[in-house]
Amino acid sequence: MKYAVLSDIHANSDAFAAVLEKCAALGVDHYLFLGDLVGYNADPQRCLDMARELNFLASVRGNHDEYTISGNTELAGFNKNATIAIQWTRQQLNDEDLDFLDAMPLRASIPGTPITLVHATLDSPDTWGYVFDSHHAVGNFSYQRTQICFCGHSHVPVAFDKAPLMTGRKLVDRIEEWEHNFYYPEADEDFSLADELPVQLEKGHKYLFNIGSIGQPRNNDPRSSFAVFDDQTMTVSRYRVPYNIAAAQEKIRAAGLPERLAWRLEAGQ
């Protein structure tokens, strides 16, 4: 089986559609979602409709989903642009949409698979902490009961490998080849716009993968990022897919949302 792992779509239907087209080409069997279907971008209703059509095998709620359904007016921890986008998003959605977001738990393990899902961290998913380095990863692994945990939230791809004690290797190590965060095609003749970054899983190891963002990448690479777990080859691969950024930007401007939200899509920041 091939499981597509999607995260941080953030109401960007153009990016979402490009990723789903790639998933179809890869022969994906099931879809998993790591949260933040809404926020920042200007097509929340369309993204909700697309998500319902996918019938996620499992999904978890993100902080933008949470604040959209909560009615919280303070939006603690959100910057001005994010707050404006959440307030605008609330006006676009109906009760059925809000119920769809509310039905997603904060973390989930999938029976019959080695997979756990969380938007932020397993230790305290409702406080919306980030995993940026090995120190944070160690804390997450303490609560991880499956071989693989997928997370999102930071919009920056990063991955960690926890080796068994008897191997003599560093207990928690960063998987550098997963990241490749900087986007300089003009400086690389072999650069691929839709490349694949695979990781071969080893028995006895645990893995934490932050897969990056579909709808608002922040790693200087404006392409949508998502992952596929193949339980036959025991690989997790990250894919980077270009999409129509100009179309997404035009929707943001037409909705009257902050210009920075449009600009950052092109910059990958």
N, C-alpha and C positions, 0 to 999 in steps of 0.2 A: 504494500500500500504506500501511496505517496500522500503526505499530509502537507498542505500549504499553510504556512504560519504567517498571518497578516497582523500588522499593528499600526496604530496611530495614523489612521486614514484621514481623520480630521476634515470631513466634509469636502474632500477633494475627489469628485467623481471622475475627473479626467485621469488622474493618477490611478485610481481604483480600477477603472476600466482597462487601462494598459496592463496592470498587473494580472487581472483576470484573463486577459488574452494570452499572456505568457503562461499562466497556469494551465490553460486549456492545451497549449502546445506541448507542455511538459507531461500531460496526462495525469494531472492531479486527481486523486480520488476523494479526499476530504479537505475541508477548510476549518482552520482553527483561528480564533481571533483574540488578540491580546489587549483590546480596549482602545478608547478614544476614537470612536466612530465620528464624533462631531467636534466642533470647535475650530477656530482660526479661519477656515475657508467657507465658501459661500453656497455649498450644495448639500446641506445636511439631509433634506428630504430624499433626494435621489440616492444618496449613499445608504440611508436606512432601507429604502426599497431594494437596492442591490444586495444588501446584507441579508434581508429576509429571503430573497430568492436563492441565496447560497445555502441556506439552512445549515449554519455552522454546526459541526460535530460537537464543538465546545467553544465557549467564549467567556471572557471576563470583562469586567467594567473598568474603565479608566477614569482618571480624575476629571476630565472634561465631561464625560458622560455623567459622572456623579454630580457635578455642580449644575449641569443642565437640568437634571431631574429634581434636584433638592430644593430649588427656589431660594437658596441662600443668596442674600443680597450683598454680603460682605466679600465673598470670594477671596478669602485669605490666601496669600501666596501667589496670586495671579497678578501679572503686570497689567497695565492699562489696556493694551491692545487685546490681550486674551480676555479680559473682563468685558470689553465692548463686544467681542465676538460671541461670548457665552450669552450675554443679554440679548443680542440679536437672534441667536440660535433658538432661544426659548420661544420667541415670537413666531418662528417658522414651523414648529412641530405641534402635532396634535396629541391627544391622550394616548392613542395607540402607539405612537412613536416613543413617548416617554415610558410607557409600560415595557416596550421592547428593551430599552436601555436599562430599566430598573430590574428586569428579570435576570440580568447577567450577574453572577457572583463576583467576589473579589479575587478568588483563586479557584482553580479546578484541576483535578487529576483525572485522566481519561482511562477508564477501565480497559484492560487488554492491551495497553500501550505503556511505554516507559516515560510518558510525558506528563509534566505539570505545567500549568499556565498561570501567569500572574502579570498584572500590568506593571507594578512597581517592584516590591520586594516581598518574599515569602514570610519574613519574620513579622512585618507589620504592614500589610498591604493597604490599610486604610489611612496611613500617614503619608503615603506617596513619596517615599524616599527613593533615592537613585543608586544604581550600581555603576560606578565609574572605574573602580580599581579592585585589586586583589583583596584589599582589606574589606571592602563592602561585600565582595563575592563570598568570602569566608563566612560571614554572617548568614548569607542566603543559603549556603550549602548546609548549615546546621539544621535548617528546617526542610531540606529537600529530601524526600523519600523515594524519588524516582531517579532514573539515570539522567534524564534530560529535564531541564527547566527552561522555558522560553519566557522572556520578559521584553518590555518595551519602555515607554515613558520618557527616556532621555532623548530619543530621536538620533542617538549616536550608536552605531553598531560596535559591540565589544563582546568578547567571549572568553570563558574561563574553563579550564580543565582541572578537576580534582583527582589526582592520582592516588592509587592505594598506597598505604604506608610502606609496604614491603618493597616497593619499586626503587626506593632510594632517590626518587626524583623530587623536585620541589612540590610540596603538597598541592598548592593552588597556583597554576601558571596561566598567564594570558596567552590566548591563541592569536598570535599576531596576524596570521594570514587571513583571518576573518574580517579584519578591519579595512585595510586599503582605503582610508577615508578621504584621501585628497584626489581631486579630479583635475588632472592636467593632460588631456588627450593630445594636445599639440606637442607635448614633450615626450610622447611615447608612441613610436610607430606601430607597436603591437597592441595598442589600446583597443579594447572592445566596448562598445556602447551597451551591450546586453550580456555582460560576462557572468561567470559562475565562480563562486568561491567555496569549494567543498571542504568539509572536515570529515575524516574517517574516524568513527567512534571506536574506542577500545573497550574490551570487556573489563569490568571492575572499576572503570572510571565514571565519574559524574561530570556533567557538563551544564554550564549556564550560558545561554545565548541571548544577548540583546540583539534583535534583528534589525534595528533601525526603524525608519518611518516610511510609510507609503506616501502620506499626504503633505508632510513638511519636513524633509530631511535637514539635518543641522550639522553635517560632517563635511561641508564644503563640496558635496557631491549632490547636485540637484535631482538626480534620478531617484525613482522610487526603489526602496529596498524591502525585500521580503525573503522568507526562507522556505525550504522544502525539506522535510524529513522523509527519507526512504527507508522503510523497515526491512527491506530485502537486502540492500547493500549496506545498511547501517551507516548511512551518511547524512549529514545535515549540510545543505548548500545554501549560500546566500546569493540571491540574484539582484541585479541592478538594472532597472528598466526605464528608458526614457519615455516621456509622455508630453502632451501638449500643454506646456507651462503657460504659454500666452493665453490660452483659453481659460485656464483656471484663474489667472490674474485678472482677466476682463470681468469675470463673474464677481470677484472680490470688489473691484472698483464700481461695478454696476450696483452692487448691494450697499455701497456707501461705507464699507468696512475700511479700517485704517490702511493707508498706502503701504506701510511697512510689511503688512501681511502679504501683499502682492510681491513686493521687492524681494523678500527673503526666499521665495520659491525659486527664483532664478539664481540667486546666490548660493543656494543650498545651506543657508544659515538660519 
